[in-house]
């Protein structure tokens, strides 16, 4: 069986016919990855850093082809794709700088001590090891930065794991080009190309084949809560359950104070709409709920700004259909004002839409408090003294934002939001995730399946596990645990 990509701009088929992988082919890719995994797992920090930088260089060398393919397969603008390529290479460089230090190994050495209390202590030495083969699932909305070589894959490779990645059928040719780049980097570094492969196909059973394979030791996923839950449940049913690191989206509530409106009403109103519509509203960090005092001018500015805007087509026909269905359903509900932008009639085009209601209505209509992937948000009017109670009622989020001024006292609200979200923001917009060591991209369920991050250097620790060695001779221990420390990694001793 074969399939082809589809151009969102006009719905036309694009690119070559792509063969869909069978179960036996998927099994073989995983077995080959397992057989080769020792070679990457035992690399020195310097060699691992070189591999990561070589991958970045090979991806950069494919820039022109990636821009052409990804723009056609996603309808995202060239500047966005160019930025994603840079973001992808920056991620690999960020991990290269970490692993060449050896800090990620977290070496701890407690030497034997016969006088240790409460009992004599044997020689114990601990370090982090990679897990083995990791299955990565590409996201639809970021064809590079969160796809088959995105943050999940980059961190898993940096940790020393082999990768079998599920290419997203919305951008299969882009994924195939990335696969070629990474295989080229592996070959240049003297490693087996079997350490990295992608699986192509539209068959939903592929998800099961990857998540249930005995030799897959962890899953990295960015996408919808529906598929994230499927992966978590599948992993739990295995004879050997494995961790699933799923980032599943979020409502990313924004709480606006009356002081913020008084200080910058027009800029703030337009900024909220621009953030909600950025990337056609297809960001997991899109502000999906906006809580605000019932200020008529502020809300009218949002509506009038929205009326001037249209968005690019959505990523796929199914995404566009789900969005339009959800918008139609919400628009038919009572006590909800609907405001629209300009309709895009081309391809998988849709109409950007916002809904305006009060908290009592929103609380009674659960569909208003659900994530809707696409260019929409829900503006909820309420009294500012309700913010703490409202925040307490929300589920886990990737982000939560407070728009205020120095005259506000946000401590009580912030104390709730930090329990509800993985990133809290003051006077900014949640859309966009900086690739830095301090970034956290993850949050309480259901925004993600674990309290870990999928962006930044801490993402590497998802795909490693500590092993303690007790009583072994120096020549038997891994290099980082030996007193000679030939790799010159940081050692925390006694």
Number of C-alpha atoms within 10 A of each C-alpha: 11 12 17 20 24 23 25 27 22 14 15 11 14 16 15 12 13 17 13 16 18 17 14 10 12 20 17 12 20 27 18 19 26 20 16 21 24 16 15 23 19 15 13 19 25 15 16 23 23 19 26 27 22 23 27 25 18 18 25 16 12 15 17 10 13 24 22 13 22 26 22 22 26 26 21 23 14 14 11 15 24 18 13 19 23 17 19 25 24 17 25 28 21 22 27 26 17 19 26 20 16 19 14 23 24 17 21 19 20 15 15 15 13 10 9 10 8 6 9 11 14 14 15 17 25 20 20 19 20 27 21 25 29 30 29 30 28 30 24 22 25 23 29 28 25 26 28 32 31 27 28 33 31 31 30 29 27 32 28 28 30 33 30 27 27 25 28 24 24 25 30 27 26 27 28 18 16 23 21 18 21 24 20 18 24 21 13 14 16 10 17 20 20 21 26 27 26 24 25 24 21 17 12 8 11 19 17 14 16 28 27 21 17 16 18 23 22 23 27 25 27 27 19 19 20 9 15 25 17 14 23 19 14 18 23 16 11 13 9 12 17 19 17 27 27 30 28 24 28 32 27 27 27 26 23 22 21 18 15 18 21 13 13 13 19 17 13 21 21 19 16 22 24 22 22 30 26 18 23 26 27 22 22 27 24 34 30 28 24 20 25 24 19 17 13 8 13 20 20 14 18 23 22 15 18 22 16 10 17 20 20 27 27 28 28 25 18 11 17 21 15 14 21 19 12 15 21 11 11 17 17 11 13 10 12 20 16 17 18 19 20 15 16 16 13 13 21 22 24 25 24 29 26 24 20 19 20 20 18 11 16 19 14 10 14 9 13 23 17 13 21 24 24 31 29 27 29 28 27 23 21 17 14 16 10 12 19 17 11 16 19 14 12 15 17 24 29 30 31 28 23 22 21 22 19 8 8 12 10 16 9 10 19 19 12 18 25 17 17 24 26 23 21 21 16 16 15 15 23 25 22 12 14 13 18 14 14 11 18 25 25 29 28 18 21 20 29 30 21 17 14 21 25 26 25 21 27 19 25 27 20 23 28 23 13 14 12 13 16 15 12 12 10 12 10 10 15 13 17 24 25 18 13 11 13 11 16 13 21 17 21 12 11 11
